[in-house]
Amino acid sequence: MKNLIEKLVNTFGPSGYESRVRDLILETIKDDVDEYRIDALGNLITRKGTLKEGGKRIMVSAHMDEIGLMVTHVDEQGFAYVTNLGGVRPLNCMSNRVVFADGTEGMLCARDMENGKIPSMDKYYVDTGASSREDCKVKIGDPAVFVGRFVDMGDKWMSKTMDDRIGCLIGIEALKALKDSPNEVWFVFSVQEEVGLRGAKTAAYGVDPEIGIALDVTLCNDTPGLVERNLKLGAGPCIKAKDGSLIGTPWLNNALYDAAERAGIPYQIEVLRGAGTDAGAITLTRSGVPSSAISVTCRYVHTPSEMVDVNDVKQAIKLLTVFLEGKIEK
Ligand SMILES: [Zn+2]
């Protein structure tokens, strides 16, 4: 599991450029699924099992893309200015390193830092060591991601892109563990979540599920200075009651709570004031799909040092597997 997450987080895959992550996942799971396809947007859509008496068609979705940057222009001195791909906060950009698809690395910095204010995104440029526009290895339209080494801290893992390669890992492990089920489970590894839940939208249309479950990280407010204090690291996987994109369907959440209780898995009920996951797109597909999410709390989301608890991840895999193996009653 550790080797796989390390490979997943180290694979380049900003929104719209997920093909390397998709190749890695497909290679890992292709012998464990009954069918797979890649849709027009690049979602990897896989099926495990067939519908049996009393079963449901379920879509489980984890997004492959990560937040990143894209070059808007390169100036005469060879500095590459950038815009954001997804929820990149200017505060978290300062003095970080970024890497482009061809391996070119650079320092992300901002001009106009007067009065100690946080510069807006359009002030940020990447210094790749070039001395002129002609000399610069990157050009307009090139995407980049943050650099953030994987660190095994024992009970915790820290790296860039835990959001949402940890969801991909949970999907992969549950898919491999899932044996006998009345349900037809479609494991989807989606694209372009960070720019507006775009991949899950077309994938859900294609799959036409009766139930949708997103796998993602969620915010964690157990660190100094945060006031809400309802979501902690290491207190078990979360079941989504609400975020900015979804109200977790109550009867479906009850089925998830039941699965957790059956298996003796501690869980947290997740209420977020904002944000969203693939479940927000799935639920609005066709004439509506009852949906929820299983999430793992993550400290420092959307920084190059996202931190998760290994036990939460293991329990999330178990929760998903137990849920998918059972009959899901309304
Ligand atoms: Zn995410």
Residues whose N, C-alpha, C, O or C-beta is under 5 A from the ligand:
A	BS01	ZN	D163 D164 D216 V217
